[in-house]
Structure formats: structure tokens, C-alpha cells
Amino acid sequence: MSHELTAFARAFFHGAVLVWVYDCLTIWRLARKSGRVAVDLRDLLFWIFAALYSFRYFYTVSSGSLRAYLFAGMFLGALAWKYSLSPIYVRFGTKVLKIIGRILNIPRKALKNLRKRLKFKLEKCRIRLYRPLHPEIRRKGKEKRTERTVKRSRRTRQKSKAGVPEGKKYE
């Protein structure tokens, strides 16, 4: 009788552990946005783990024979965890994981900005190195600045500085 009672108590504990592991997956799912496929895959992996975990326990306790008191112990342990500590654990764990995610997200954003700036600088250097080698290649839409266009742009700048009306000659 004492062997069955200790086996029942251990089964109670194992049932609570299985629900605790599932609560950890729930916290992960609530703290981090995941797609439906990822959630389904994690659930599938959990149920495979739960089956192997339960089988190992049944095999070590009763040489693989299935006993009703072992199932009852696991079921009652799962219910005890689910309706006593699980809501508090999930709520607290989700908040903690979200805070940790925000803290870890700060360096990630900084690294992302640094990568963008380095990429821009590298592309800029490549352009600077490329132009002197091939001066005949110019950007599309850019006209070659001639002596006439340089003079024209100087005159318009001087007009705007002097405040001369556009209809009058400037000299």
C-alpha cells in the first residue's frame, strides 16, 4: 500500500510538472508574437514530450503496466496546478518576459541602425571610388554643367540675394 501511495504522490507531481511546462510555452506565446504554424508546432512538440515523459514514468514505477491510480494522480496534479498557481505564474511570467524582450530589443535596434549607417557609408565610398575611374559615366538626369549654366545659376542666386524684381534687367 505504501508503494502505491508514493507512486500516486509522484504521479501527482509529474502531472503538475507537465502543466507547468505547457504554461511556459503559453508564456512564450503570449510574450512573443508567433504565427499559427509556430504555435501548432510547439504544441505538437509538447505533446510528444508529454507522451515520452509519461511513458518513462509509468515504465519506471510499474514496469510499463498501466494503473488507474497513476492516471488519477497525474490528472489531479495537473488540475491542482492549473487552477491554483497557473494563472498567477502565466501573468507574472508574461510580464517578466515582455520586459526582458524590451531590454534586449534596445541593443538590437541600435545594431540595426549602425548596420544601415555602415552600409550607406560603404556604398558612398564605392561611388566615390568609381567616379574618378570612369568620369564619362554620370547619373541619369544630371546634365553636364557648362560655362553657360554656371553663369545662369550665379545670376539667379544674385537676383534672389539683391531682391531685384524678376521683370527688370540685372547687371
ZAKE-331448 format. One record per atom (N, C-alpha, C, O): atom name; chain; x, y negated, z negated; residue number from 1. Coordinates in steps of 0.05 Angstrom, whole numbers, plus 32768, in hexadecimal, padded with zeros to 4 digits. Example, Ala and Ser with C-alpha at 12.3 -4.5 7.8 and 13.67 -1.06 7.14 Angstrom:
BEGIN
- atome	chaine	c1	c2	c3	num
- N	A	8108	8072	7F64	1
- CA	A	80F6	805A	7F64	1
- C	A	8108	8042	7F64	1
- O	A	811D	8042	7F57	1
- N	A	8101	802D	7F72	2
- CA	A	8111	8015	7F71	2
- C	A	8102	7FFF	7F63	2
- O	A	810C	7FE9	7F5F	2
//
This chain:
BEGIN
- atome	chaine	c1	c2	c3	num
- N	A	8010	8018	8000	1
- CA	A	8000	8000	8000	1
- C	A	8011	7FE7	8000	1
- O	A	800A	7FD3	800D	1
- N	A	8027	7FE7	7FF2	2
- CA	A	8038	7FCF	7FF1	2
- C	A	8045	7FCA	800C	2
- O	A	804A	7FB3	8013	2
- N	A	804B	7FDF	801B	3
- CA	A	8057	7FDC	8036	3
- C	A	8043	7FCE	8048	3
- O	A	804B	7FBC	8057	3
- N	A	802A	7FD6	8047	4
- CA	A	8015	7FC9	8058	4
- C	A	8011	7FAC	8050	4
- O	A	800C	7F9B	8061	4
- N	A	8012	7FA6	8036	5
- CA	A	800E	7F8B	802D	5
- C	A	8025	7F79	8035	5
- O	A	8020	7F62	803E	5
- N	A	803D	7F82	8033	6
- CA	A	8054	7F72	803D	6
- C	A	8053	7F6E	805B	6
- O	A	805A	7F59	8066	6
- N	A	804B	7F84	8069	7
- CA	A	8048	7F82	8086	7
- C	A	8033	7F6E	808E	7
- O	A	8036	7F5F	80A1	7
- N	A	801D	7F6D	807F	8
- CA	A	8007	7F5A	8084	8
- C	A	8011	7F3D	807F	8
- O	A	800C	7F2C	808F	8
- N	A	8021	7F39	8069	9
- CA	A	802B	7F1F	8063	9
- C	A	803F	7F16	8079	9
- O	A	803E	7EFE	8081	9
- N	A	804F	7F28	8082	10
- CA	A	8062	7F21	8098	10
- C	A	8053	7F1B	80B2	10
- O	A	805A	7F09	80C1	10
- N	A	803D	7F2A	80B7	11
- CA	A	802D	7F25	80CF	11
- C	A	8020	7F0A	80CD	11
- O	A	801E	7EFC	80E1	11
- N	A	8017	7F03	80B5	12
- CA	A	800B	7EE8	80B1	12
- C	A	8020	7ED2	80B8	12
- O	A	8019	7EBF	80C6	12
- N	A	8038	7ED6	80AF	13
- CA	A	804E	7EC3	80B5	13
- C	A	8054	7EC2	80D3	13
- O	A	8057	7EAD	80DE	13
- N	A	8055	7ED9	80E0	14
- CA	A	805A	7EDA	80FD	14
- C	A	8044	7ECD	810D	14
- O	A	804A	7EC0	8121	14
- N	A	802B	7ED0	8105	15
- CA	A	8015	7EC2	8112	15
- C	A	8018	7EA4	8110	15
- O	A	8013	7E96	8123	15
- N	A	8020	7E9B	80F8	16
- CA	A	8024	7E7E	80F4	16
- C	A	803B	7E74	8105	16
- O	A	803A	7E5E	8110	16
- N	A	8050	7E84	8107	17
- CA	A	8067	7E7C	8118	17
- C	A	8060	7E79	8135	17
- O	A	8068	7E67	8143	17
- N	A	804F	7E8C	813F	18
- CA	A	8047	7E8A	815B	18
- C	A	8037	7E71	8161	18
- O	A	803C	7E64	8175	18
- N	A	8025	7E69	814F	19
- CA	A	8016	7E51	8153	19
- C	A	8028	7E38	8150	19
- O	A	8024	7E24	815D	19
- N	A	803C	7E3A	813E	20
- CA	A	804F	7E24	813B	20
- C	A	805E	7E20	8155	20
- O	A	8063	7E09	815D	20
- N	A	8067	7E35	8162	21
- CA	A	8076	7E33	817B	21
- C	A	8064	7E26	8190	21
- O	A	806D	7E15	81A0	21
- N	A	804A	7E2E	8191	22
- CA	A	8038	7E22	81A4	22
- C	A	8033	7E05	819E	22
- O	A	8030	7DF5	81B0	22
- N	A	8033	7DFE	8184	23
- CA	A	8030	7DE1	817D	23
- C	A	8049	7DD1	8187	23
- O	A	8046	7DBA	818F	23
- N	A	8060	7DDD	8186	24
- CA	A	8078	7DD0	8190	24
- C	A	8075	7DCA	81AE	24
- O	A	807C	7DB5	81B8	24
- N	A	806A	7DDD	81BD	25
- CA	A	8064	7DD9	81D9	25
- C	A	804F	7DC3	81DD	25
- O	A	8050	7DB3	81F0	25
- N	A	803B	7DC2	81CC	26
- CA	A	8026	7DAE	81CD	26
- C	A	8032	7D92	81C8	26
- O	A	802B	7D7F	81D6	26
- N	A	8044	7D90	81B5	27
- CA	A	8051	7D77	81AF	27
- C	A	8061	7D6D	81C8	27
- O	A	8060	7D56	81CF	27
- N	A	806F	7D80	81D4	28
- CA	A	807F	7D79	81EC	28
- C	A	806C	7D6F	8202	28
- O	A	8073	7D5C	8210	28
- N	A	8056	7D7D	8206	29
- CA	A	8043	7D76	821B	29
- C	A	8036	7D5B	8216	29
- O	A	8032	7D4B	8228	29
- N	A	8030	7D54	81FC	30
- CA	A	8024	7D3B	81F6	30
- C	A	8038	7D23	81F7	30
- O	A	8030	7D0D	81FE	30
- N	A	8051	7D29	81F0	31
- CA	A	8065	7D13	81EF	31
- C	A	8070	7D0D	820A	31
- O	A	8076	7CF5	8210	31
- N	A	8072	7D20	821C	32
- CA	A	807D	7D1C	8236	32
- C	A	8068	7D24	824B	32
- O	A	805C	7D39	8249	32
- N	A	8064	7D12	825E	33
- CA	A	8050	7D18	8273	33
- C	A	805B	7D2F	8285	33
- O	A	8071	7D2D	828F	33
- N	A	804A	7D43	8288	34
- CA	A	8052	7D5A	8299	34
- C	A	803B	7D5F	82AC	34
- O	A	8024	7D59	82A7	34
- N	A	8043	7D6B	82C3	35
- CA	A	802F	7D73	82D6	35
- C	A	8021	7D8D	82CD	35
- O	A	8029	7D9A	82BB	35
- N	A	800C	7D93	82DB	36
- CA	A	7FFC	7DAA	82D4	36
- C	A	800C	7DC4	82D8	36
- O	A	8009	7DD6	82C7	36
- N	A	801C	7DC5	82EC	37
- CA	A	802C	7DDE	82F1	37
- C	A	8040	7DE2	82DA	37
- O	A	8044	7DF9	82D2	37
- N	A	804D	7DCD	82D1	38
- CA	A	8060	7DCF	82BB	38
- C	A	8053	7DD9	82A2	38
- O	A	805E	7DE9	8293	38
- N	A	803B	7DCE	829C	39
- CA	A	802C	7DD7	8284	39
- C	A	8025	7DF4	8286	39
- O	A	8027	7E03	8273	39
- N	A	801B	7DFC	829D	40
- CA	A	8013	7E18	82A1	40
- C	A	802B	7E2B	829F	40
- O	A	8029	7E40	8294	40
- N	A	8042	7E22	82AA	41
- CA	A	805A	7E33	82A8	41
- C	A	8063	7E36	828B	41
- O	A	806B	7E4C	8283	41
- N	A	8062	7E20	827C	42
- CA	A	806A	7E22	825F	42
- C	A	8057	7E34	8250	42
- O	A	805F	7E43	823F	42
- N	A	803D	7E32	8256	43
- CA	A	802A	7E44	8249	43
- C	A	802F	7E61	8250	43
- O	A	802E	7E72	823E	43
- N	A	8035	7E66	8269	44
- CA	A	803B	7E82	8271	44
- C	A	8053	7E8C	8262	44
- O	A	8053	7EA3	8258	44
- N	A	8068	7E7C	8261	45
- CA	A	8080	7E84	8253	45
- C	A	807B	7E88	8235	45
- O	A	8086	7E9A	8228	45
- N	A	8069	7E77	8229	46
- CA	A	8062	7E7B	820D	46
- C	A	8054	7E96	8209	46
- O	A	805B	7EA5	81F6	46
- N	A	8041	7E9D	821A	47
- CA	A	8033	7EB6	8216	47
- C	A	8044	7ECE	821A	47
- O	A	8041	7EE3	820D	47
- N	A	8057	7ECC	822C	48
- CA	A	806B	7EE2	822F	48
- C	A	807C	7EE4	8216	48
- O	A	8080	7EFA	820C	48
- N	A	8085	7ECD	820B	49
- CA	A	8094	7ECE	81F2	49
- C	A	8083	7ED9	81DC	49
- O	A	808D	7EE9	81CC	49
- N	A	806A	7ED0	81DA	50
- CA	A	8058	7EDA	81C4	50
- C	A	8054	7EF8	81C6	50
- O	A	8053	7F06	81B1	50
- N	A	8051	7F03	81DE	51
- CA	A	804D	7F20	81E1	51
- C	A	8066	7F2F	81D9	51
- O	A	8064	7F43	81CA	51
- N	A	807D	7F26	81E1	52
- CA	A	8096	7F33	81DA	52
- C	A	809B	7F31	81BB	52
- O	A	80A5	7F44	81AF	52
- N	A	8096	7F1A	81B0	53
- CA	A	809A	7F15	8194	53
- C	A	8088	7F27	8183	53
- O	A	8090	7F34	8170	53
- N	A	806E	7F29	818B	54
- CA	A	805B	7F3A	817D	54
- C	A	8063	7F57	8180	54
- O	A	8062	7F67	816D	54
- N	A	806A	7F5F	8198	55
- CA	A	8072	7F7B	819D	55
- C	A	808A	7F83	818B	55
- O	A	808B	7F98	817F	55
- N	A	809E	7F71	818A	56
- CA	A	80B6	7F77	817A	56
- C	A	80AE	7F7A	815D	56
- O	A	80B8	7F8B	814F	56
- N	A	809C	7F68	8153	57
- CA	A	8093	7F6A	8137	57
- C	A	8084	7F84	8132	57
- O	A	808A	7F92	811F	57
- N	A	8071	7F8B	8143	58
- CA	A	8062	7FA4	8140	58
- C	A	8075	7FBC	8141	58
- O	A	8071	7FD0	8132	58
- N	A	8088	7FBB	8152	59
- CA	A	809A	7FD2	8155	59
- C	A	80AC	7FD6	813D	59
- O	A	80B1	7FEC	8134	59
- N	A	80B6	7FBF	8131	60
- CA	A	80C7	7FC2	811A	60
- C	A	80B7	7FCA	8101	60
- O	A	80C2	7FD8	80F0	60
- N	A	809F	7FC1	80FE	61
- CA	A	808F	7FC6	80E6	61
- C	A	8083	7FE2	80E6	61
- O	A	8086	7FF1	80D2	61
- N	A	8077	7FE9	80FC	62
- CA	A	8068	8003	80FB	62
- C	A	8070	8015	8112	62
- O	A	805F	8025	811C	62
- N	A	8088	8013	811C	63
- CA	A	8092	8024	8131	63
- C	A	8081	8022	814A	63
- O	A	807E	8036	8159	63
- N	A	8076	800B	8150	64
- CA	A	8067	8007	8168	64
- C	A	8049	800E	8166	64
- O	A	803A	8009	8179	64
- N	A	8040	801A	8150	65
- CA	A	8024	8021	814E	65
- C	A	8015	8008	8146	65
- O	A	801D	7FF8	8135	65
- N	A	7FFE	8004	8153	66
- CA	A	7FEE	7FEC	814E	66
- C	A	7FDC	7FF0	8136	66
- O	A	7FCD	8004	8135	66
- N	A	7FDD	7FDE	8123	67
- CA	A	7FCD	7FE0	810A	67
- C	A	7FBB	7FC7	8109	67
- O	A	7FC4	7FB1	8110	67
- N	A	7FA3	7FCB	8100	68
- CA	A	7F90	7FB5	80FF	68
- C	A	7F98	7FA0	80EB	68
- O	A	7F94	7F88	80F0	68
- N	A	7FA4	7FA8	80D5	69
- CA	A	7FAC	7F94	80C1	69
- C	A	7FC2	7F82	80CB	69
- O	A	7FC5	7F6B	80C2	69
- N	A	7FD3	7F8C	80DE	70
- CA	A	7FE8	7F7B	80EA	70
- C	A	7FDB	7F66	80FC	70
- O	A	7FE3	7F4E	80FC	70
- N	A	7FC8	7F6E	810C	71
- CA	A	7FBA	7F5B	811E	71
- C	A	7FAB	7F46	810C	71
- O	A	7FAB	7F2E	8112	71
- N	A	7F9E	7F50	80F7	72
- CA	A	7F8F	7F3E	80E5	72
- C	A	7FA2	7F2A	80D8	72
- O	A	7F9C	7F12	80D6	72
- N	A	7FB9	7F33	80D0	73
- CA	A	7FCD	7F21	80C3	73
- C	A	7FD6	7F0C	80D7	73
- O	A	7FD9	7EF4	80CF	73
- N	A	7FDC	7F14	80EF	74
- CA	A	7FE5	7F00	8103	74
- C	A	7FCF	7EEC	810A	74
- O	A	7FD4	7ED4	810C	74
- N	A	7FB7	7EF6	810C	75
- CA	A	7FA0	7EE5	8113	75
- C	A	7F9B	7ED1	80FC	75
- O	A	7F97	7EB9	8101	75
- N	A	7F9B	7EDB	80E3	76
- CA	A	7F96	7EC9	80CC	76
- C	A	7FAD	7EB5	80C8	76
- O	A	7FA8	7E9E	80C1	76
- N	A	7FC5	7EBE	80CD	77
- CA	A	7FDC	7EAB	80CB	77
- C	A	7FDA	7E95	80E0	77
- O	A	7FE0	7E7E	80DB	77
- N	A	7FD2	7E9D	80F9	78
- CA	A	7FCF	7E89	810E	78
- C	A	7FB9	7E75	8107	78
- O	A	7FBC	7E5D	810B	78
- N	A	7FA2	7E7F	80FD	79
- CA	A	7F8C	7E6D	80F5	79
- C	A	7F94	7E5B	80DE	79
- O	A	7F8D	7E43	80DD	79
- N	A	7FA3	7E66	80CB	80
- CA	A	7FAB	7E56	80B3	80
- C	A	7FBD	7E3F	80BC	80
- O	A	7FB9	7E28	80B3	80
- N	A	7FD0	7E44	80CE	81
- CA	A	7FE1	7E2E	80D7	81
- C	A	7FD1	7E1A	80E8	81
- O	A	7FD4	7E02	80E5	81
- N	A	7FC1	7E25	80FA	82
- CA	A	7FB2	7E14	810D	82
- C	A	7FA0	7E00	80FF	82
- O	A	7F9E	7DE9	8108	82
- N	A	7F93	7E08	80E9	83
- CA	A	7F80	7DF7	80DC	83
- C	A	7F8A	7DEA	80C3	83
- O	A	7F7B	7DDB	80B6	83
- N	A	7FA3	7DEE	80BC	84
- CA	A	7FAD	7DE1	80A4	84
- C	A	7FC3	7DCC	80AC	84
- O	A	7FBE	7DB4	80A9	84
- N	A	7FDA	7DD5	80B5	85
- CA	A	7FF0	7DC2	80BA	85
- C	A	7FF3	7DBA	80D7	85
- O	A	8001	7DA7	80DD	85
- N	A	7FE7	7DC9	80E9	86
- CA	A	7FEB	7DC4	8106	86
- C	A	7FE4	7DA7	810F	86
- O	A	7FF4	7D9A	811C	86
- N	A	7FCC	7D9D	8107	87
- CA	A	7FC6	7D81	8110	87
- C	A	7FD9	7D6C	8107	87
- O	A	7FE0	7D5A	8116	87
- N	A	7FE2	7D6F	80EE	88
- CA	A	7FF6	7D5C	80E3	88
- C	A	8010	7D5E	80F2	88
- O	A	801D	7D4A	80F9	88
- N	A	8019	7D77	80F5	89
- CA	A	8033	7D7D	8102	89
- C	A	8033	7D72	811F	89
- O	A	8046	7D66	8128	89
- N	A	801D	7D77	812E	90
- CA	A	801C	7D6E	814A	90
- C	A	801C	7D50	814C	90
- O	A	802A	7D44	815C	90
- N	A	800C	7D43	813B	91
- CA	A	800A	7D26	813B	91
- C	A	8025	7D19	8135	91
- O	A	802F	7D07	8143	91
- N	A	8031	7D22	811F	92
- CA	A	804B	7D17	8116	92
- C	A	8061	7D1E	812B	92
- O	A	8071	7D0D	8132	92
- N	A	8062	7D37	8134	93
- CA	A	8076	7D3F	8147	93
- C	A	8075	7D30	8162	93
- O	A	8089	7D29	816E	93
- N	A	805C	7D2A	816B	94
- CA	A	8058	7D1B	8184	94
- C	A	8063	7CFF	8180	94
- O	A	8071	7CF4	8192	94
- N	A	805D	7CF2	816A	95
- CA	A	8067	7CD7	8165	95
- C	A	8086	7CD6	8164	95
- O	A	8092	7CC5	8170	95
- N	A	8091	7CE9	8156	96
- CA	A	80AF	7CEA	8154	96
- C	A	80BB	7CEF	816F	96
- O	A	80CF	7CE1	8176	96
- N	A	80B0	7D01	817F	97
- CA	A	80BC	7D07	8199	97
- C	A	80B9	7CEF	81AC	97
- O	A	80CB	7CEA	81BC	97
- N	A	80A3	7CE1	81AA	98
- CA	A	80A0	7CC9	81BB	98
- C	A	80B4	7CB3	81B3	98
- O	A	80BF	7CA6	81C5	98
- N	A	80B9	7CB0	8199	99
- CA	A	80CD	7C9C	8191	99
- C	A	80E9	7CA4	819A	99
- O	A	80F8	7C93	81A4	99
- N	A	80EF	7CBD	8197	100
- CA	A	8109	7CC7	81A1	100
- C	A	810C	7CC3	81BF	100
- O	A	8121	7CBC	81C9	100
- N	A	80F6	7CC8	81CD	101
- CA	A	80F6	7CC4	81EA	101
- C	A	80FB	7CA7	81F2	101
- O	A	810A	7CA2	8205	101
- N	A	80EF	7C95	81E3	102
- CA	A	80F3	7C78	81E8	102
- C	A	8110	7C70	81E3	102
- O	A	811C	7C61	81F2	102
- N	A	811B	7C7B	81CD	103
- CA	A	8137	7C74	81C6	103
- C	A	814A	7C7F	81DB	103
- O	A	815D	7C71	81E4	103
- N	A	8145	7C97	81E4	104
- CA	A	8156	7CA3	81F9	104
- C	A	8152	7C97	8214	104
- O	A	8163	7C99	8226	104
- N	A	813B	7C8A	8218	105
- CA	A	8134	7C7E	8232	105
- C	A	8144	7C64	8236	105
- O	A	8149	7C5C	824D	105
- N	A	814C	7C57	8221	106
- CA	A	815B	7C3D	8223	106
- C	A	8175	7C41	8232	106
- O	A	817A	7C33	8246	106
- N	A	8186	7C54	822A	107
- CA	A	819F	7C58	823A	107
- C	A	819A	7C61	8256	107
- O	A	81A9	7C5A	8269	107
- N	A	8184	7C70	825A	108
- CA	A	817E	7C7A	8275	108
- C	A	8177	7C62	8288	108
- O	A	8180	7C62	829F	108
- N	A	8168	7C4F	827D	109
- CA	A	8161	7C38	828E	109
- C	A	817A	7C27	8293	109
- O	A	817E	7C1D	82AA	109
- N	A	818B	7C24	827F	110
- CA	A	81A4	7C15	8283	110
- C	A	81B6	7C22	8298	110
- O	A	81C1	7C15	82A9	110
- N	A	81B8	7C3D	8297	111
- CA	A	81C8	7C4B	82AA	111
- C	A	81BC	7C49	82C6	111
- O	A	81CB	7C47	82DA	111
- N	A	81A2	7C49	82C8	112
- CA	A	8195	7C46	82E2	112
- C	A	819A	7C2B	82EE	112
- O	A	81A0	7C29	8306	112
- N	A	8199	7C16	82DE	113
- CA	A	819F	7BFB	82E7	113
- C	A	81BC	7BF8	82EF	113
- O	A	81C3	7BEC	8304	113
- N	A	81CE	7C04	82DF	114
- CA	A	81EA	7C04	82E6	114
- C	A	81F0	7C12	8300	114
- O	A	8200	7C08	8310	114
- N	A	81E3	7C28	8305	115
- CA	A	81E6	7C37	831E	115
- C	A	81DD	7C26	8335	115
- O	A	81EA	7C26	834A	115
- N	A	81C6	7C18	8332	116
- CA	A	81BD	7C07	8348	116
- C	A	81D1	7BF1	834E	116
- O	A	81D6	7BEB	8366	116
- N	A	81DB	7BE5	8339	117
- CA	A	81EF	7BCF	833E	117
- C	A	8208	7BD9	834B	117
- O	A	8213	7BCC	835C	117
- N	A	8212	7BF0	8342	118
- CA	A	822A	7BFB	834E	118
- C	A	8226	7C02	836B	118
- O	A	8237	7BFE	837C	118
- N	A	820F	7C0D	8370	119
- CA	A	8208	7C14	838C	119
- C	A	8208	7BFC	839E	119
- O	A	8212	7BFC	83B4	119
- N	A	81FB	7BE6	8393	120
- CA	A	81FA	7BCD	83A2	120
- C	A	8216	7BC2	83A7	120
- O	A	821D	7BBA	83BD	120
- N	A	8227	7BC2	8392	121
- CA	A	8242	7BB8	8395	121
- C	A	8252	7BC9	83A9	121
- O	A	8261	7BBE	83B9	121
- N	A	824F	7BE3	83A8	122
- CA	A	825D	7BF4	83BB	122
- C	A	8254	7BF0	83D8	122
- O	A	8265	7BEF	83EA	122
- N	A	823B	7BEC	83DC	123
- CA	A	8231	7BE7	83F7	123
- C	A	823B	7BCC	8400	123
- O	A	8241	7BC9	8418	123
- N	A	823C	7BB8	83EE	124
- CA	A	8245	7B9E	83F5	124
- C	A	8263	7B9F	83FE	124
- O	A	826B	7B92	8411	124
- N	A	8273	7BAE	83EF	125
- CA	A	828F	7BB1	83F6	125
- C	A	8292	7BBF	8411	125
- O	A	82A3	7BB7	8421	125
- N	A	8282	7BD3	8416	126
- CA	A	8283	7BE1	842F	126
- C	A	827D	7BCD	8446	126
- O	A	828A	7BCF	845B	126
- N	A	826A	7BBC	8443	127
- CA	A	8263	7BA8	8457	127
- C	A	827A	7B95	845B	127
- O	A	8281	7B8E	8472	127
- N	A	8286	7B8C	8445	128
- CA	A	829C	7B79	8447	128
- C	A	82B4	7B86	8455	128
- O	A	82C2	7B79	8464	128
- N	A	82B9	7B9F	8450	129
- CA	A	82CF	7BAC	845D	129
- C	A	82C9	7BB2	847B	129
- O	A	82DB	7BB3	848B	129
- N	A	82B0	7BB6	8481	130
- CA	A	82A9	7BBE	849C	130
- C	A	82A9	7BA6	84AF	130
- O	A	82B1	7BA9	84C6	130
- N	A	82A1	7B8E	84A7	131
- CA	A	829F	7B77	84B8	131
- C	A	82BA	7B6E	84C4	131
- O	A	82BB	7B6A	84DC	131
- N	A	82D0	7B6C	84B5	132
- CA	A	82E8	7B62	84C2	132
- C	A	82F3	7B76	84D6	132
- O	A	8300	7B6E	84E9	132
- N	A	82ED	7B8F	84D4	133
- CA	A	82F7	7BA2	84E7	133
- C	A	82E8	7BA0	8502	133
- O	A	82F3	7BA5	8517	133
- N	A	82CE	7B99	8500	134
- CA	A	82BE	7B98	8518	134
- C	A	82AF	7B7D	8518	134
- O	A	8297	7B7C	8512	134
- N	A	82BC	7B67	851F	135
- CA	A	82AF	7B4D	851E	135
- C	A	8299	7B49	8533	135
- O	A	8287	7B38	8530	135
- N	A	8299	7B59	8548	136
- CA	A	8285	7B55	855D	136
- C	A	826A	7B60	8554	136
- O	A	8255	7B59	8560	136
- N	A	8269	7B71	8540	137
- CA	A	8250	7B7C	8536	137
- C	A	8244	7B69	8521	137
- O	A	8252	7B63	850D	137
- N	A	822C	7B5F	8526	138
- CA	A	8220	7B4D	8513	138
- C	A	8204	7B58	850B	138
- O	A	81FA	7B6A	8518	138
- N	A	81FA	7B4C	84F6	139
- CA	A	81DF	7B55	84EE	139
- C	A	81CA	7B4D	8502	139
- O	A	81CE	7B39	8511	139
- N	A	81B5	7B5C	8504	140
- CA	A	81A0	7B55	8517	140
- C	A	8192	7B3C	850D	140
- O	A	818E	7B38	84F5	140
- N	A	818B	7B2B	8520	141
- CA	A	817C	7B13	851A	141
- C	A	818E	7AFB	8513	141
- O	A	8185	7AE5	8511	141
- N	A	81A7	7AFF	850F	142
- CA	A	81BA	7AEA	8508	142
- C	A	81C7	7AE1	8522	142
- O	A	81D3	7AF0	8531	142
- N	A	81C5	7AC7	8528	143
- CA	A	81D1	7ABC	8540	143
- C	A	81EE	7AB3	853A	143
- O	A	81F5	7AAD	8523	143
- N	A	81FD	7AB3	854E	144
- CA	A	8219	7AAA	854B	144
- C	A	8219	7A8C	8547	144
- O	A	820D	7A7E	8558	144
- N	A	8225	7A82	8532	145
- CA	A	8225	7A66	852D	145
- C	A	8239	7A57	8540	145
- O	A	8251	7A5C	853F	145
- N	A	822D	7A47	8551	146
- CA	A	823E	7A38	8563	146
- C	A	8243	7A1C	8558	146
- O	A	8238	7A15	8543	146
- N	A	8253	7A0D	8566	147
- CA	A	8259	79F1	855D	147
- C	A	823F	79E1	855C	147
- O	A	823C	79D0	854B	147
- N	A	822D	79E5	856F	148
- CA	A	8215	79D6	8571	148
- C	A	8203	79DB	8559	148
- O	A	81F8	79C9	854E	148
- N	A	81FF	79F5	8552	149
- CA	A	81EE	79FC	853B	149
- C	A	81F9	79F2	8521	149
- O	A	81EA	79EB	850F	149
- N	A	8214	79F1	851F	150
- CA	A	8220	79E7	8506	150
- C	A	821B	79C9	8503	150
- O	A	8214	79C0	84ED	150
- N	A	821D	79BA	851A	151
- CA	A	8217	799D	8518	151
- C	A	81FA	7998	8512	151
- O	A	81F4	7986	8502	151
- N	A	81E8	79A8	851E	152
- CA	A	81CC	79A4	8519	152
- C	A	81C5	79A9	84FC	152
- O	A	81B5	799A	84F1	152
- N	A	81D0	79BD	84F0	153
- CA	A	81CA	79C3	84D4	153
- C	A	81D5	79AD	84C2	153
- O	A	81C9	79A7	84AD	153
- N	A	81EC	79A2	84C9	154
- CA	A	81F7	798C	84B9	154
- C	A	81E5	7974	84B9	154
- O	A	81E0	7967	84A5	154
- N	A	81DB	796D	84D1	155
- CA	A	81C9	7956	84D4	155
- C	A	81B0	7959	84C4	155
- O	A	81A7	7946	84B7	155
- N	A	81A4	7971	84C4	156
- CA	A	818B	7975	84B6	156
- C	A	8190	7974	8498	156
- O	A	817E	796A	8489	156
- N	A	81A6	797D	848E	157
- CA	A	81AD	797A	8472	157
- C	A	81B0	795D	846A	157
- O	A	81A7	7955	8455	157
- N	A	81BD	794E	847B	158
- CA	A	81C2	7932	8475	158
- C	A	81A8	7923	8475	158
- O	A	81A4	7911	8464	158
- N	A	8196	7929	8487	159
- CA	A	817C	791C	8488	159
- C	A	816C	7921	846F	159
- O	A	8161	790E	8463	159
- N	A	816C	7939	8466	160
- CA	A	815D	793F	844E	160
- C	A	8169	7932	8435	160
- O	A	815B	792B	8422	160
- N	A	8184	792E	8435	161
- CA	A	8190	7920	841E	161
- C	A	818A	7902	841F	161
- O	A	8186	78F6	840B	161
- N	A	818B	78F6	8437	162
- CA	A	8188	78D9	843A	162
- C	A	816B	78D1	8437	162
- O	A	8165	78BA	8431	162
- N	A	8158	78E2	843C	163
- CA	A	813C	78DC	843A	163
- C	A	8132	78CC	8452	163
- O	A	811F	78BD	844F	163
- N	A	813F	78CF	8469	164
- CA	A	8137	78C1	8482	164
- C	A	811E	78D0	848D	164
- O	A	811E	78E8	848E	164
- N	A	810A	78C1	8495	165
- CA	A	80F2	78CE	84A2	165
- C	A	80FA	78DC	84BB	165
- O	A	810D	78D4	84C9	165
- N	A	80EB	78F1	84C1	166
- CA	A	80F3	7903	84D8	166
- C	A	80F1	78F6	84F3	166
- O	A	80FF	78FE	8505	166
- N	A	80DF	78E2	84F7	167
- CA	A	80DB	78D5	8511	167
- C	A	80F1	78C2	8519	167
- O	A	80F4	78BD	8530	167
- N	A	8101	78B8	8507	168
- CA	A	8116	78A4	850D	168
- C	A	8130	78B2	8513	168
- O	A	8135	78C8	8509	168
- N	A	8140	78A4	8523	169
- CA	A	815B	78AE	852A	169
- C	A	816D	78AB	8512	169
- O	A	816A	7899	8501	169
- N	A	817F	78BE	8510	170
- CA	A	8191	78BE	84FA	170
- C	A	81AE	78BC	8504	170
- O	A	81B5	78CB	8517	170
- N	A	81BD	78AB	84FA	171
- CA	A	81D9	78A9	8503	171
- C	A	81EA	78A0	84EC	171
- O	A	8203	789D	84F0	171
//
